[in-house]
Amino acid sequence: MKGTFPVERFASLRTPFYYYNMDLLRATLDAINAEARKHEAFVVHYAVKANANPQVLRAIRQAGLGADCVSGGEIEACVRAGFPSSKIVYAGVGKSDWEINIGLDNDIFCFNVESIPELEVINELAAAKGKVARVAFRLNPNVGAHTHANITTGLAENKFGIAMSDMETVIAEAGKLSNVKFVGLHFHIGSQILDMGDFQALCNRINDLQDQLDRHYIHVEHINVGGGLGVDYQHPNRLSIPDFKAYFDTYARRLKLRPGQTLHFELGRAVVAQCGSLITRTLYIKKGAVKKFCIVDAGFTDLIRPALYQAYHKIENISSDEPTDTYDVVGPICESTDVFAKQIDLNQAHRGDLIAIRSAGAYGEIMASQYNCRPLPKGYTSDEL
Ligand SMILES: *Cc1c(COP(=O)(O)O)cnc(C)c1O
C-alpha cells in the first residue's frame, strides 16, 4: 500500500520539497496526550532539533507540549512559535555565552547542565542579570541502547553528560553558587530505540541514583528522561503512530518517583518522523552495466540520514501503478554516498514521476545543507495544499 498524497497539487511545485501530513501529526499528538495524561506527574516536551518547521512547531505548541532546545536559535524559534518559556528546557554539551543569555532573558524552565565549568558560566551570566537560573544535571547513565552506534548517547565513552560518580559533587557545587538553583536530573540514552528494555535499564539506574540521593537527604524536583522512542521506518502506513502506551507505561511501572516529583520527556523523532515525506522528481532512468538507476532531483543535501547513518527509508513512486522494477535510487550530488536506497522495487519509473521518501519528518528538512550551492528544500503542509 502507498501513502496518500495530493499528487495533482504537487504537480506545480518545485521539487524536491518536504510534505507534512498535518492530520497525522495531530493524531500523533493526540495519542501522546491521551497516554501521557493518564499519569499525573508526566510532562512532555518536544525535541525541536528533529524538525523546526514553523507550522509543525505551531501544531505541537497547540497540542500543549513543552519544548526541548539544544541551541539559542531553537529557543528563539520556540518563543516565536508561541511556546511558553516556562515549558522550555535547554540542553547541549557546548552552550555559548550568547545562547545561555537567551535562555536567561526568556526565563526558561531549566538549563540541562553537562559540566561544572558550564555551571560556573551560567552562574556568572545569571548573576550579571540579577537572576537565578534553574539547572538540572545531565548524567551519563552508562546505559547502552540497541540502536545505531552514531545515535547512542548514554555510554560512558560518549561526550554527553556528567559521570554518575560525580553526581553528588556537582550537586554540592551548585549549592555553593548563589545564581543557580539545582532542580532536576536529566538523562538521554539515544535515539530510534524500540526495545522497551533499554528504557527499563534507564529506570533502574535512576532508581539507584535516587536511593543514593535519599541517603543524603537531597530532594530533586524533577526527573527528565530525554527522548529516544523510535518509529517503524519499514511500515510507515501500517504503523504510522508509535506505541506511546508501551513507552509511557514502561516509565509509569518502572520508575519510582518521589512524592511531588514530575517526570519530563523529550520526544523528537516519535512525534514528527511519520508525518513527513521528501517528495522528489525522477530526472533520468539510467541503465548501468548491472543495474538500473532511478536518478532523482533530491540528494543528501535534502535528506542526509541514509548517507550519515545508513538509514532505511521506504520509497514509493506515487505517479505510477505500473508493475515494479528494481532500482538504485540515487541523487545528483557528486559523492558516492548520495544514495537513498539500493536494489529496491518501485512501480516502474519514468522521467517526471514523483517519488516519496517516507518517514522523513524527523532529522530531514532541519538537517538540509546547501552543499553544491543547492537551494534548501521548502516545506509544505497538508493544511495549505
Ligand atoms: C536529540 C535529543 C532528544 C530527542 O531524541 P529523539 O530520539 O528524537 O526522541 C531528546 N533529548 C535530548 C537531550 C536530545 O539531544
Ligand as a Chemical Component Dictionary entry (heavy atoms), coordinates in Angstrom:
data_LIG
# 
_chem_comp.id                   LIG 
_chem_comp.type                 NON-POLYMER 
_chem_comp.pdbx_formal_charge   0 
_chem_comp.three_letter_code    LIG 
# 
loop_
_chem_comp_atom.comp_id 
_chem_comp_atom.atom_id 
_chem_comp_atom.alt_atom_id 
_chem_comp_atom.type_symbol 
_chem_comp_atom.charge 
_chem_comp_atom.model_Cartn_x 
_chem_comp_atom.model_Cartn_y 
_chem_comp_atom.model_Cartn_z 
_chem_comp_atom.pdbx_ordinal 
LIG C1 C1 C 0 18.007 14.546 20.390 1  
LIG C2 C2 C 0 17.554 14.671 21.761 2  
LIG C3 C3 C 0 16.257 14.295 22.113 3  
LIG C4 C4 C 0 15.261 13.716 21.137 4  
LIG O1 O1 O 0 15.639 12.478 20.654 5  
LIG P1 P1 P 0 14.618 11.629 19.758 6  
LIG O2 O2 O 0 15.338 10.367 19.520 7  
LIG O3 O3 O 0 14.381 12.397 18.510 8  
LIG O4 O4 O 0 13.377 11.427 20.544 9  
LIG C5 C5 C 0 15.861 14.479 23.433 10 
LIG N1 N1 N 0 16.700 14.990 24.351 11 
LIG C6 C6 C 0 17.961 15.353 24.042 12 
LIG C7 C7 C 0 18.814 15.920 25.104 13 
LIG C8 C8 C 0 18.421 15.205 22.753 14 
LIG O5 O5 O 0 19.680 15.565 22.465 15 
# 
loop_
_chem_comp_bond.comp_id 
_chem_comp_bond.atom_id_1 
_chem_comp_bond.atom_id_2 
_chem_comp_bond.value_order 
_chem_comp_bond.pdbx_ordinal 
LIG C1 C2 SING 1  
LIG C2 C3 SING 2  
LIG C2 C8 DOUB 3  
LIG C3 C4 SING 4  
LIG C3 C5 DOUB 5  
LIG C4 O1 SING 6  
LIG O1 P1 SING 7  
LIG P1 O2 DOUB 8  
LIG P1 O3 SING 9  
LIG P1 O4 SING 10 
LIG C5 N1 SING 11 
LIG N1 C6 DOUB 12 
LIG C6 C7 SING 13 
LIG C6 C8 SING 14 
LIG C8 O5 SING 15 
# 
